[in-house]
C-alpha cells in the first residue's frame, strides 16, 4: 500500500495519514533560504515500515525543488543524511 505524503505549509510539516493516526516531519524556516527539519514522529504501530524515510525523502525533494539549504536538527533526519550522502 502506497503512503501518501501531504505537505501542510500552514503547519510547516509533511504528514502521512495512517488510518486513525498520523506520522509527521516538522520543519522550521530559521533564515532565508534555509529549511531546518526539527522533528520526526511515527506512531508506534507504524514504526519499522519506512514511513519516516518516505517523510524525509518528501521533505528533501521539496527543499531541492525550492532551492533551500537543509539543516537537520532532528536526529532521525541527521542519521538519514549520514546514511545517504548523495541526498546532501
C-alpha positions in Angstrom: 0.0 0.0 0.0 1.4 3.4 -1.0 1.6 6.0 1.7 0.6 9.5 0.6 2.6 12.3 2.0 0.9 15.7 2.3 2.8 18.9 2.6 1.0 21.2 5.1 2.8 24.5 4.7 0.5 26.2 7.2 1.8 23.9 9.9 5.3 23.6 8.4 5.2 19.8 8.2 4.9 16.8 6.0 2.2 14.4 7.1 1.3 10.8 6.3 -2.2 9.7 7.3 -2.1 6.2 8.7 -5.8 5.3 9.3 -6.7 7.0 12.6 -3.1 8.1 13.2 -0.6 10.5 11.6 3.1 10.5 11.1 4.9 13.8 10.6 8.1 15.5 9.7 8.1 19.1 11.1 10.4 21.9 9.9 11.3 25.5 10.6 12.5 28.3 8.3 15.2 29.9 10.6 16.6 32.1 7.9 16.0 33.0 4.2 16.7 30.0 2.0 17.2 27.6 5.0 14.9 24.7 5.9 15.6 23.0 9.2 14.0 19.6 9.8 13.2 19.7 13.5 11.2 16.7 14.4 10.0 13.3 13.1 7.2 11.3 14.6 5.8 8.0 13.6 3.2 6.2 15.7 4.5 3.1 17.4 2.1 0.9 15.4 3.6 2.1 12.1 7.3 2.0 13.0 9.7 -0.1 11.0 7.7 0.3 7.8 9.7 3.0 6.1 7.3 5.8 6.9 9.9 8.1 8.4 12.1 7.5 5.3 9.2 8.5 3.0 8.6 11.7 5.0 12.2 12.6 4.9 12.5 12.0 1.2 9.4 14.1 0.5 10.9 16.9 2.7 14.3 16.7 0.9 12.5 16.7 -2.5 10.6 19.9 -1.5 13.8 21.5 -0.3 15.6 20.7 -3.6 12.7 21.9 -5.8 12.6 25.2 -3.9 16.3 25.9 -3.6 16.5 25.5 0.2 19.7 24.6 2.1 18.9 21.9 4.6 19.7 21.7 8.3 18.8 18.6 10.3 18.1 19.4 14.0 16.1 16.2 14.1 18.4 13.2 14.9 16.4 10.9 12.6 16.9 13.2 9.6 20.6 13.7 10.6 21.1 9.9 10.6 19.3 9.5 7.3 21.6 12.1 5.7 24.7 10.4 7.1 23.5 7.1 5.6 22.6 8.7 2.2 25.3 11.3 1.4 24.0 11.5 -2.1 21.0 13.4 -0.7 23.1 16.2 0.7 
